[in-house]
Amino acid sequence: MFLHFITEREHKEAFLELAHRIAKSDGFVNRNELTYLQGWMVELGLPDWQPSADVETTTADLLGSLKDERLKRIFLAEMLLLSYADGNYNDQEKAISDEMQRLFSCDDESFASFKSWVESMNKLKVEGMKLVLGV
């Protein structure tokens, strides 16, 4: 949704690495999560991107190069959308989201606003599907 603001390849790859980490955090990449990942790869202009095999890279390492506040908010919003994509905001996803909140110095009120927005977006998607499918 906001990925056109990410212009540097380093940031694009960090975004995809983090997204991949979140998607597989519960041991299974759900179809909705996979759809997000594939769409983001295309949108970022990296359709052949492959996740790093480096399991030692921490979330802090991935996000350390982000200094721009707008990019931090984009990462947070999009990663929360991904975390909720399978309908289950699990403990592993929550831990990564909490770490992002801490690393980005995002206050609780702002973080809650992001989560509320994501929950609203998900409800709207469900409503849209019902309208389209005639359910």
PyMOL commands that set and color helices and strands:
alter all, ss='L'
color gray80, all
select helices_A, chain A and resi 3-5+9-23+31-43+59-63+69-84+91-103+108-133
alter helices_A, ss='H'
color red, helices_A
deselect
rebuild
show_as cartoon
